[in-house]
């Protein structure tokens, strides 16, 4: 069917459409009508464009607020996770001045990481520390160290702990896990 063809419909309906078409052609618009319509269209366009601009600005602001919120959550999570890992090291560092000033009295380490304990003790004896088993670094111990005793005596004392084996070779303290096979 061509677009110019009128579909076959009821004859009365076609007559009504023809009459409406003729009336519309005979109709004359007033001079001010066109201007009124155009002004109304322009005012509606400007109102919609202002709302559209505000809508865009609101979306941009919402994106920035969401980004700031997510950034804050990430920062807080990072702080929480990193502070729990660093906290034992800070406790050990707090004890360093005590060790330096009171070298003749015993030092008590209470729930302090092994790497922190050994950093204090090795600094006193002028030795280096090497961990062959990295998991042992975070092992927390409660022990006492007497700076007046020899380093060998302290190493022997720490070797009484389960899963811990330390040796002194030249100027280095080596730390490794004690194997169950050695105990047999």
QUITABEL-V98952 format. One record per helix or strand. SS is the DSSP state (@ for helix, = for strand). FROM is the first residue (numbers start at 1). LEN is the number of residues. If there is no record, write none. Layout:
BEGIN
((SS	FROM	LEN) (SS	FROM	LEN))
END
This chain:
BEGIN
((@	11	16) (@	31	71) (=	107	7) (@	114	12) (=	128	4) (@	134	5) (=	140	6) (@	151	8) (=	165	5) (=	172	5) (@	180	4))
END
